[in-house]
Amino acid sequence: MLLPIAIVASALCAPVSTAQPLVQLSAQNARVLADSAEIAKRARNLQASFERRRRQMLPRFYIGTADHCLIVGRFCEWHPNLKDYVVPDEGEDIVRARAQLLRDLERASDALPGDDWIIGQRIRYLVEGHDTSAVSVARACRATKWWCDALLGLSLHVQGDFAGADSAFALALQAMPTPMRCHWNNLSPLLDDDVRGTYHKMSCAQREAADARIWWVADPLFMTPGNERRTEHFSRVLHTLLQQNAVNTYGSSWGGDLAELVLRFGWAEKWTQEPSHSMYMESQPAITGHEREPGYHFFLTQRPPDILALIVDSVFDIYQFPPREQYAPMYTRGFVRLDAQVARFRRGDSTRVVAAFDVSNDTIFGKSKFAAALVAMGDEATTPSKTLVDESPTRNVLTVSTPWKEQLIGVELLAKDSAAAARWRSGFAEISLDSGRISISDLLFVDGAPSLPADLTEATERAHGGTEFRRNTRIGLFWELYGKTPTDSALPISLTIMPIDEGLLRRTFRALHIAPKLTPLSLRWQENGAAGVMSPRSILLDLSMVPAGKYSVRLEVGDDPKAVSSRIIEVK
């Protein structure tokens, strides 16, 4: 009988026996929270102390007077000629101070592994010090999941793994709160005036749809895996978040002006100070942040059109000044335009693309080893068709077969020593195939005159490298006709060489009757209309008949509707 009583007594006493551990646990939690708050506060104080010490130890450097200053809030953004100066590196004292800060942040992160701010600052300063361990530290992150993914994206981006960074940022965007994702995807600060107004009125969902094409067209090089301009943007957005709740090197409070400058031009990679010239003792030196240079404007000055044929190489203004935004790819010290000749030829349901370039006389590529690529894409969601030559000769012809009728095509070069990158990029409309009417391929200029190619294979081998030609030379012109007309019909063909872009001086001389009026050169002939479904054609042109300048070479075949193909060339 004692057993039941004992059981009842035990049950009645149970609340009393467990009350004391609960009180102890609550007190323990309070101590843990207090300790956590103290650790977090100390980490912030250490970061602030480092930045104050850094400002005092910055190398002194006088950059000169700004010749063109872009005022954004409290700051002046300007880009002097890089040839005129070299920004000094930070001193060993700053390197040692940052290393000590990183050790302190590592201990704080070990104590508080879930603290977003501490792990964020740790990655920030590892990246700043070019420490490759940033990737492994980001992979071990135990803070908020999307925040860790974003930190990994930044770490991969600065090490040149753009595809990996793209994937990491995509995971972060997918998991972050919707308002935050809308902020990250907002490209308004980067867009030119003609585009920004329309874009700003879009909803977040509409922006995400528009962003896909904007980023596709703004990708500096299709030959590099991933989209480095997109991952650069997300890295910049992350930098604004890392800095807004921390002390910065300027010693200024964080604001929208600093955030805008980081988004448009990137974060500073170097810092210098210029002693104050004020008579007041308490005046502070002027702090200058130096982003990576030279930067280039890879965005279109208009919204990327839905029709790819409207995107031509000339609408890219990578040297825009003053720039709305700039990006300096880390894999090259310079970015230049490439003169390439690109032509397309239909092969059933596919298209054969031929691209030729010649950089033998180029001051960089003529002396450096470089990779070359021909890349074609139907839209931003398709896998590209690509031909990549790891070590290209200075004169080369690349070919690729694509399944797309309308496509964006790029020809790209990248020097092995990172001296320069070059590209040519343009959109193309469909070359339609209709057995009931005549259509025409693109025009392809070929070397080896006076002999002419008999087919596309021979024409490809002899394709002229680019669209520039010397005077007093003869050049072949190759094309293909597709479709048929009635057997007894004649097929009219005309070739016109029309001068364009005379230049101000030439127009002035012509208006004063000092220079003769330029007139187009035209050739006309007829052929048998029933030539076949695919018929190669070629003709020999004597360029000694035209003065130096730019010309539109236009070929018209048939009656209304005419099949038309044209190309811009320059005779020098």
C-alpha positions in Angstrom: 0.0 0.0 0.0 2.9 2.3 0.5 3.7 2.2 -3.2 0.6 4.1 -4.3 1.2 6.8 -1.7 4.8 7.1 -2.7 3.6 7.5 -6.3 1.1 10.2 -5.4 3.7 12.0 -3.2 6.1 11.9 -6.1 3.6 13.3 -8.5 2.6 16.1 -6.1 6.2 17.0 -5.4 7.2 17.0 -9.1 6.5 20.7 -9.8 8.5 21.7 -6.7 11.5 19.6 -7.7 11.7 21.0 -11.2 11.2 24.7 -10.3 14.8 25.3 -9.2 16.4 24.1 -12.5 14.1 26.3 -14.5 15.2 29.3 -12.4 18.8 28.3 -12.9 18.3 27.9 -16.7 16.6 31.3 -16.9 19.5 32.9 -15.1 22.0 31.0 -17.3 20.2 32.2 -20.5 20.4 35.8 -19.2 24.1 35.5 -18.6 24.5 34.0 -22.1 22.6 36.8 -23.7 24.6 39.3 -21.7 27.9 37.6 -22.7 26.7 37.5 -26.4 25.8 41.2 -26.3 29.2 42.0 -24.8 31.0 40.0 -27.5 29.0 41.7 -30.3 29.6 45.1 -28.8 33.4 44.4 -28.5 33.5 43.2 -32.1 31.9 46.5 -33.3 34.3 48.5 -31.1 37.3 46.7 -32.5 36.1 47.3 -36.1 35.6 51.0 -35.4 39.0 51.2 -33.7 40.7 49.7 -36.8 39.1 52.2 -39.2 40.1 55.1 -37.0 43.7 53.8 -36.9 43.6 53.1 -40.6 42.7 56.7 -41.4 45.8 57.9 -39.5 48.1 55.4 -41.3 46.9 55.9 -44.8 49.6 56.8 -47.3 49.7 60.5 -48.3 49.0 61.1 -51.9 48.0 64.2 -53.8 45.8 63.3 -56.8 45.4 66.8 -58.2 42.3 68.9 -58.9 39.3 67.1 -60.3 38.8 68.2 -63.9 35.3 66.6 -64.0 33.6 66.0 -60.7 30.4 64.0 -60.4 28.7 65.3 -57.3 26.7 62.6 -55.4 25.5 64.0 -52.0 28.6 64.8 -49.9 31.1 63.2 -52.3 32.9 63.9 -55.6 33.4 61.0 -58.0 36.0 61.6 -60.7 38.3 59.5 -62.9 41.7 61.1 -63.7 44.0 59.7 -66.4 45.5 56.5 -65.2 48.7 57.2 -67.0 49.4 60.2 -64.8 49.7 58.5 -61.5 50.0 55.2 -59.6 48.0 54.9 -56.3 50.4 53.8 -53.5 49.7 50.6 -51.7 48.8 50.5 -48.0 51.6 50.3 -45.5 52.6 47.3 -43.4 51.1 48.9 -40.3 47.7 48.7 -41.9 48.3 45.1 -43.0 49.2 44.1 -39.5 46.3 46.0 -38.0 43.8 44.3 -40.3 45.3 40.9 -39.5 44.8 41.5 -35.8 41.2 42.6 -36.4 40.6 39.4 -38.4 41.9 37.3 -35.5 39.6 39.1 -33.1 36.6 38.7 -35.5 37.4 35.0 -35.9 37.3 34.5 -32.1 34.1 36.5 -31.9 32.6 34.5 -34.7 33.5 31.2 -33.0 31.7 32.5 -29.8 28.7 33.8 -31.8 28.5 31.7 -35.0 25.0 32.9 -35.8 25.8 36.6 -35.7 25.3 38.0 -39.2 27.3 41.2 -38.6 30.4 39.5 -37.3 30.7 37.0 -40.1 29.9 39.7 -42.6 32.7 41.9 -41.4 35.1 39.0 -41.3 34.4 38.2 -45.0 34.6 41.9 -45.8 38.1 42.3 -44.4 39.3 38.9 -45.8 38.2 40.1 -49.2 39.8 43.5 -48.7 43.1 41.8 -47.8 42.9 39.4 -50.8 42.8 36.4 -48.5 41.7 33.4 -50.4 40.4 31.7 -47.2 37.3 33.9 -47.5 35.6 31.1 -49.6 36.2 28.4 -47.0 35.1 30.8 -44.2 31.9 31.7 -46.1 31.2 28.0 -46.7 31.4 27.3 -43.0 29.1 30.2 -42.2 26.3 29.3 -39.6 24.5 32.7 -39.6 21.2 33.4 -41.6 21.2 31.1 -44.6 20.7 33.6 -47.4 23.2 35.9 -45.8 25.8 33.1 -45.8 25.0 32.4 -49.5 25.5 36.1 -50.3 28.9 36.2 -48.5 29.9 33.1 -50.4 28.9 34.8 -53.7 31.1 37.8 -52.9 34.0 35.5 -51.9 33.8 33.5 -55.2 33.3 36.6 -57.3 36.5 38.4 -56.2 38.5 35.2 -56.9 37.1 35.1 -60.5 34.7 32.2 -60.1 31.8 34.0 -61.6 29.7 30.9 -62.3 30.0 29.8 -58.7 29.2 33.3 -57.5 26.1 33.4 -59.8 24.8 30.2 -58.2 25.5 31.4 -54.7 23.8 34.7 -55.3 20.8 33.0 -56.9 20.3 30.9 -53.7 20.6 34.0 -51.6 18.0 35.9 -53.7 15.6 32.9 -53.6 15.7 32.7 -49.8 15.9 36.3 -48.8 12.7 38.2 -47.8 10.7 39.6 -50.8 11.4 43.3 -50.0 15.1 42.6 -49.7 15.1 40.7 -53.0 13.3 43.7 -54.7 16.1 46.0 -53.3 18.9 43.7 -54.6 17.3 43.5 -58.1 16.7 47.2 -58.5 19.0 48.4 -61.3 17.7 52.0 -61.4 21.0 53.5 -60.2 22.9 51.9 -63.1 20.6 52.8 -65.9 20.8 55.9 -68.2 18.1 58.6 -68.1 16.3 57.3 -71.1 15.8 53.9 -69.5 15.6 54.7 -65.8 12.2 56.5 -65.8 10.4 53.6 -67.4 12.2 51.0 -65.3 11.5 52.9 -62.0 7.8 52.6 -62.6 7.9 48.8 -62.9 6.8 46.5 -60.1 9.4 44.2 -58.6 8.1 41.2 -60.6 8.3 43.3 -63.8 11.8 44.4 -63.0 13.0 40.8 -62.5 11.7 39.9 -66.0 13.4 42.9 -67.5 16.6 42.3 -65.6 17.2 39.0 -67.2 17.7 40.6 -70.7 19.5 43.6 -69.3 22.1 41.4 -67.6 22.4 39.1 -70.6 23.3 42.0 -72.9 25.5 43.7 -70.2 27.7 40.6 -69.7 31.2 41.8 -70.6 32.4 38.5 -72.1 30.3 35.5 -73.1 33.4 33.4 -73.2 33.9 33.6 -69.4 31.5 31.2 -67.4 28.9 33.1 -65.4 28.0 36.8 -65.7 30.6 38.8 -64.0 28.8 42.1 -64.4 25.8 40.7 -62.6 27.9 39.1 -59.8 29.7 42.4 -59.5 26.4 44.2 -58.9 25.3 41.8 -56.2 28.7 42.0 -54.6 28.3 45.8 -54.5 24.8 45.5 -53.0 26.2 43.3 -50.3 29.0 45.8 -49.7 26.5 48.5 -49.0 24.9 46.3 -46.4 28.2 45.4 -44.8 29.1 49.1 -44.5 25.9 50.7 -43.5 26.1 49.4 -39.9 29.8 49.8 -39.5 32.4 52.5 -39.3 33.9 53.4 -42.8 37.3 54.6 -43.8 36.0 58.1 -44.8 35.0 58.6 -41.1 31.6 59.8 -42.4 28.2 58.5 -41.5 26.7 56.0 -43.9 24.1 57.5 -46.3 22.4 57.1 -49.6 25.2 58.9 -51.4 27.8 56.4 -50.4 25.5 53.5 -51.2 24.8 55.0 -54.7 28.5 55.5 -55.4 29.3 51.9 -54.4 26.5 50.6 -56.6 27.5 52.6 -59.6 31.3 52.5 -59.4 32.3 49.8 -57.0 33.9 49.7 -53.6 37.3 51.3 -52.9 40.3 48.9 -53.2 42.8 51.5 -52.0 42.7 54.5 -49.7 44.9 57.6 -49.5 44.9 60.8 -47.5 45.7 64.4 -48.4 46.6 66.5 -45.4 44.3 69.4 -44.8 45.4 72.9 -45.9 43.0 74.6 -43.5 44.4 77.0 -40.8 42.3 75.3 -38.1 44.1 72.7 -36.0 41.1 70.4 -35.7 40.6 70.1 -39.4 40.9 66.5 -40.8 42.8 65.2 -43.8 40.8 64.6 -47.0 40.3 60.8 -47.5 40.1 59.4 -51.1 38.8 56.0 -52.0 40.2 54.5 -55.2 38.1 51.9 -57.1 39.6 49.5 -59.5 40.4 51.2 -62.8 40.0 51.6 -65.7 36.2 51.0 -65.6 33.9 50.5 -68.6 30.2 51.1 -69.2 28.7 47.7 -70.3 25.0 48.6 -70.1 23.1 49.7 -73.2 22.1 53.4 -73.2 18.6 52.1 -74.0 16.4 49.3 -72.7 17.5 46.1 -74.5 15.0 45.7 -77.4 12.9 42.6 -77.8 14.1 42.4 -81.4 17.8 41.3 -81.3 18.6 42.7 -84.7 18.3 46.2 -83.2 21.3 45.5 -80.9 24.3 46.4 -83.0 27.9 46.8 -81.9 27.8 50.6 -82.3 25.1 51.0 -79.6 27.5 49.8 -76.9 29.3 52.8 -75.5 31.8 51.2 -73.2 33.8 54.4 -73.0 30.9 56.5 -72.0 31.9 59.8 -70.3 30.8 60.9 -67.9 29.8 57.3 -67.1 26.5 56.4 -65.5 28.1 53.3 -64.1 31.5 51.5 -64.5 33.0 48.1 -64.0 36.6 47.1 -64.3 36.8 43.4 -64.9 39.5 41.8 -62.8 40.7 39.5 -65.6 42.0 42.3 -67.8 43.7 45.7 -67.5 42.0 47.1 -70.6 38.9 46.6 -72.8 38.9 47.5 -76.4 36.6 47.2 -79.5 37.4 44.4 -82.0 37.0 44.8 -85.7 35.5 41.5 -86.8 33.7 40.4 -89.9 30.7 38.1 -89.1 28.5 36.5 -91.7 25.7 33.9 -91.5 24.7 31.2 -93.9 21.6 29.0 -93.7 22.0 25.2 -93.5 18.5 23.7 -93.3 17.1 24.4 -89.8 20.5 25.6 -88.6 22.7 28.6 -89.3 26.4 28.6 -90.0 28.2 31.6 -88.5 31.6 32.7 -89.8 33.7 35.2 -88.0 37.1 36.5 -89.1 39.5 38.9 -87.4 43.1 40.1 -87.9 45.0 41.6 -85.0 48.5 41.1 -86.4 49.2 44.9 -86.2 47.6 45.4 -82.8 50.0 46.7 -80.2 48.7 44.3 -77.5 47.2 41.2 -79.2 49.8 41.3 -82.0 52.5 40.5 -79.3 50.6 38.5 -76.7 49.1 35.1 -76.5 45.4 35.2 -76.3 42.2 33.0 -76.3 39.5 33.7 -78.9 35.8 32.7 -78.9 32.8 32.9 -81.2 29.6 32.8 -79.2 26.0 32.8 -80.4 22.8 32.8 -78.3 19.1 32.8 -79.1 18.1 34.5 -75.9 19.1 35.0 -72.3 17.8 31.5 -71.2 19.5 29.4 -73.9 22.8 27.6 -73.7 25.2 29.3 -76.1 26.7 27.8 -79.2 30.4 28.4 -78.8 33.7 27.8 -80.5 36.7 28.5 -78.2 40.4 28.5 -79.2 42.6 28.5 -76.2 45.6 30.0 -78.0 44.6 31.7 -81.2 46.8 33.0 -84.1 46.6 36.7 -84.7 44.6 36.1 -87.9 41.8 33.6 -87.5 38.5 32.5 -88.8 36.0 30.9 -86.3 32.8 29.1 -87.2 29.9 27.7 -85.3 26.5 26.1 -86.1 23.5 27.5 -84.2 19.8 26.4 -84.1 18.5 29.9 -83.7 17.1 32.1 -86.5 17.4 35.3 -84.5 20.5 35.5 -82.3 23.0 37.6 -80.5 26.6 36.9 -81.7 29.9 37.9 -80.1 33.5 37.6 -81.1 35.8 37.9 -78.2 39.6 37.9 -77.4 41.3 37.7 -74.0 45.0 38.1 -73.5 46.7 35.4 -71.4 48.7 38.0 -69.5 45.5 40.0 -68.7 46.8 42.9 -70.7 43.5 43.4 -72.6 40.2 42.0 -73.7 38.4 42.8 -76.9 35.0 42.1 -78.3 32.6 42.6 -81.1 28.9 42.0 -80.5 25.7 42.4 -82.5 22.2 41.0 -82.9 20.9 39.4 -86.1 17.4 38.9 -87.6 16.4 35.7 -89.2 17.5 34.8 -92.7 14.2 33.4 -93.8 13.9 30.3 -96.1 11.0 30.2 -98.5 11.2 28.0 -101.6 8.8 30.4 -103.3 10.9 33.5 -103.1 14.6 34.4 -103.1 16.5 35.2 -99.8 20.1 36.0 -99.3 22.9 35.3 -96.8 25.1 37.9 -95.2 27.9 39.3 -97.3 31.4 37.9 -96.7 34.5 39.7 -98.0 37.3 37.3 -99.0 41.0 37.6 -99.7 42.9 36.0 -102.5 41.8 38.0 -105.5 41.7 37.7 -108.4 40.5 34.1 -107.9 37.1 33.8 -106.3 35.7 31.1 -103.9 33.4 28.4 -105.4 31.6 27.6 -102.2 31.2 28.4 -98.5 34.1 26.1 -97.4 36.5 27.9 -99.6 35.1 31.3 -98.7 35.4 30.6 -95.0 39.1 29.8 -95.4 39.7 33.0 -97.2 37.5 35.3 -95.1 39.0 38.8 -94.7 39.9 39.6 -91.0 37.7 42.5 -90.2 35.9 45.2 -92.1 38.8 47.5 -92.9 40.5 47.5 -96.3 43.5 49.2 -98.0 43.0 51.3 -101.0 44.2 50.1 -104.4 43.5 46.5 -103.6 41.0 44.1 -105.1 38.7 42.1 -102.8 36.3 39.3 -103.3 32.7 39.4 -102.1 30.8 36.1 -101.4 27.2 35.4 -100.7 24.6 32.7 -101.1 21.1 32.8 -102.6 18.3 30.6 -101.2 15.0 29.7 -102.9 13.7 29.6 -106.5 11.9 31.7 -109.0 10.2 30.4 -112.2 12.6 28.8 -114.7 12.0 31.4 -117.5 12.4 34.4 -115.2 15.4 36.7 -114.9 16.7 37.6 -111.5 17.9 41.2 -111.2 20.8 41.9 -108.9 22.3 45.2 -107.9 25.4 46.1 -105.8 25.7 49.6 -104.4 28.7 51.1 -102.6 27.4 54.2 -100.7 29.7 56.6 -98.9 28.7 57.3 -95.2 30.0 59.3 -92.3 32.1 61.8 -94.3 33.2 63.8 -91.2 32.8 67.5 -90.5 35.9 68.6 -92.4 34.9 66.7 -95.6 31.4 68.1 -95.4 32.7 71.6 -95.0 35.0 71.2 -98.0 32.2 69.8 -100.1 29.9 72.7 -99.2 32.6 75.1 -100.3 33.0 73.1 -103.5 36.6 72.4 -102.5 36.0 68.7 -102.5 33.9 66.8 -105.1 30.6 65.4 -104.1 30.7 61.7 -103.2 28.4 59.6 -105.3 27.5 55.9 -104.9 29.0 53.3 -107.2 26.4 50.8 -108.6 26.6 47.6 -110.5 23.5 45.9 -112.0 23.1 42.6 -113.8 20.7 39.7 -114.3 20.9 36.0 -113.7 18.7 32.9 -114.2 16.1 32.9 -111.5 16.0 29.1 -111.2 19.5 28.7 -109.8 18.5 26.3 -107.1 17.7 26.1 -103.4 21.2 27.1 -102.3 23.4 28.9 -104.7 26.9 30.4 -104.0 27.8 33.7 -105.7 30.9 35.8 -105.7 32.2 39.0 -107.4 35.5 40.9 -107.6 35.6 44.5 -106.4 38.4 47.0 -107.2 38.7 49.3 -104.2 41.0 51.7 -106.1 37.8 53.2 -107.5 36.7 54.6 -104.2 38.5 57.2 -101.9 39.2 56.5 -98.3 36.2 56.6 -96.0 33.3 54.5 -94.7 30.9 52.8 -97.0 27.7 50.8 -96.9 27.9 47.9 -99.3 24.4 46.9 -100.2 23.3 43.9 -102.3 19.7 43.7 -103.6 18.3 40.6 -105.3 15.0 40.1 -107.1 12.0 42.4 -107.6 9.5 43.5 -105.0 9.9 42.2 -102.4 13.7 42.4 -102.7 16.1 40.3 -100.7 18.7 42.7 -99.2 22.0 42.3 -97.4 24.4 45.0 -96.5 27.7 45.6 -94.6 29.6 48.6 -93.4 33.3 48.7 -94.4 36.1 51.3 -94.2 38.7 51.9 -96.9 41.9 53.3 -95.6 
